[in-house]
Amino acid sequence: DLVERLLRKSASNRPSMKSLTQHLFFTSVKFDWAAAAQGRLTPPFVPPVRSKMDTHMFDEYPESFGSAKFQLVSVGIVDHIFLLSAAWSPTVNFI
């Protein structure tokens, strides 16, 4: 319910700050909403970044996935990427 509402394309259809603070998920934990609204929260993990272009914290993937073909399809409020077809290739490593 909450994730689906947060992922809506149109910002006007997403939950307001007030409705988020009253959601069951957030009422069960201590959370400083005032600090969140002002951007003063410290994230639980800050990755070490060497430069603006640093991607060392991301997994490496091949530039192409062989002959795989994908199609972007809108279903309700969420976009999905469907695998249309693929052929196995010994050079492609899916992780």
C-alpha positions, -999 to 999 in steps of 0.1 A, spaced: 0 0 0 26 26 11 52 17 -16 26 17 -43 14 51 -33 49 65 -31 57 52 -66 29 70 -84 40 89 -114 22 122 -106 34 140 -75 -1 152 -69 -12 116 -65 15 107 -40 8 109 -2 13 142 16 38 146 44 9 146 68 -5 113 56 29 97 56 34 106 93 1 90 101 7 58 81 9 26 102 45 19 90 58 51 105 36 53 136 54 22 149 89 37 148 104 69 163 111 93 135 120 130 136 96 143 110 106 179 116 143 171 108 132 151 77 111 180 64 141 204 68 166 179 53 186 176 86 186 138 89 219 119 87 217 87 66 225 54 83 252 47 57 272 72 36 292 54 9 328 65 4 328 85 -28 361 92 -45 348 117 -72 315 128 -88 319 100 -114 328 73 -88 308 41 -93 330 16 -74 301 8 -50 279 -5 -79 281 -40 -94 295 -43 -129 271 -54 -157 279 -61 -194 271 -33 -218 246 -56 -236 227 -87 -226 233 -107 -258 201 -108 -278 178 -100 -249 149 -77 -258 129 -57 -233 97 -37 -235 86 -9 -211 49 -14 -203 27 8 -181 4 -13 -158 -17 9 -136 5 34 -118 38 15 -122 60 9 -152 73 -26 -157 101 -39 -179 92 -72 -195 118 -96 -210 104 -103 -245 130 -128 -256 166 -138 -249 191 -162 -262 217 -178 -239 253 -166 -244 283 -179 -225 297 -143 -223 267 -129 -204 268 -133 -167 235 -125 -150 240 -118 -113 
